Amino acid sequence: MPDTLPPALLRAPHRLAFLLGMLSALLLFAAWFAELASRLGPHTITPLIPAVMAHALLMLYGIFPLFMTGFIFTAGPRWLGVAPPSRARYLLTPGLLAAGVAGWLAGLALGKSWLLTGLLLYGLGFASLTLCFAGLVWRSPQQDRRHALVVLAAFVLGLAGVVAAGCWLFSGNGAYWLIMRDLALWGFLLPVFLTVCHRMLPFFTSSALPANQPWRPYSLLAAMVAGSWLHGLLVLTQHSSLLADLPLTLLFGYTSWRWGLLPARKVKLLWMLHLSFAWLAVAFGLYTLAGLLPSLSLGLAPLHAITVGFFMTMVIAFVSRVTLGHAGLPLQAGTWLWRIYLAVHVVALTRVVADFVPPAWVACLYATVALTGLLALLGWSRQLIGLYLKPRADGQAG
């Protein structure tokens, strides 16, 4: 890394990865808003590949894996009782991922060679993430490595999705895009989010509210992750996903209640995690409704209930908590964080509702959602980015 980088940025695995995750999110939301806004005027932006297909690739792989890298390289060694990755590895991996995303975005305007270069860089970064975490799991002396093994399995499926993306970009065959989408969403992202929630939410809740005893049987983890994989397999093979969706709706609703959704409201930073998790019951409830009433067109409402409602708000909640804790600051949700967090919920709700409004409103509403999301992310990043560039407030290492 260049010598001009502030030394603090190099001191812990989460710092650079979170910083690049925020910058990538801002860049991608700005690009998506520009494309959507152009549809409202006479000069429409026309990317090299269809905008909707590019949107799926960039949003699924361009934001969340960077934050996962920072979190897994920080928490994973603690789960496994091993030394953290080397500085070279925890700087190189997010750097390659971010460079790949930039290459993809540039390729939409500059040509296929940029797309393929971005794919190569991103693939190297994702392979680095997967192999590094596999090494941590292999070296671990812990007998119970189930959370880590599920995350590793999801990373392997995520890497397979990157390969599918490469096949799509090389051949132009949309079937590979569908494989990429379903591997990324149901094979990789949702299982990682679910595993981290299963590991951390009951622990955080019992720490803040001792009356709430942690409840996280491994049968629950198995059911949640298996349900995600089953949903993806059914969708990929063009079958109804109702077999997975109805049980998951009930399971996520019960889990949200059992983990302490209502008691957690006493601690805002904790409640943020629980409110985000509650989106899963809503999302799979919509999928169930679509399966029971095929004539009722829900469009992409259930999908965005997961990707924006659950993924995006959970990232804000988790990353904020990790950032504050590792900056040596109190684990408290200030007014600014709480308002930004709620604003992203409004963004998610608006995007879900957008599939039910009159067609004449859709284009304007989509652009409004993208702009509001961009502004919320800008406000969030503005408050946290500075913490990655300076030492911890309590003088400790990290």
Secondary structure, DSSP 8 states (H G I E B T S, - for coil): --TTS-GGGGSSHHHHHHHHHHHHHHHHHHHHHHHHHHTTSSS----SS-HHHHHHHHHHHHTHHHHHHHHHHHHHHHHHTS----HHHHHHHHHHHHHHHHHHHHHHHH-HHHHHHHHHHHHHHHHHHHHHHHHHHHH---S--HHHHHHHHHHHHHHHHHHHHHHHHHH--HHHHHHHHHIIIIIIIHHHHHHHHHHHHHHHHHHH-TTS-----HHHHHHHHHHHHHHHHHHHTT---HHHHHHHHHHHHHHHHHTTTTGGGGSHHHHHHHHHHHHHHHHHHHHHHHHH-TTS--TTHHHHIIIIIIIIHHHHHHHHHHHHHHTT--S---HHHHHHHHHHHHHHHHHHHGGGS-HHHHHHHHHHHHHHHHHHHHHHHHHHHHHHTS--TT----
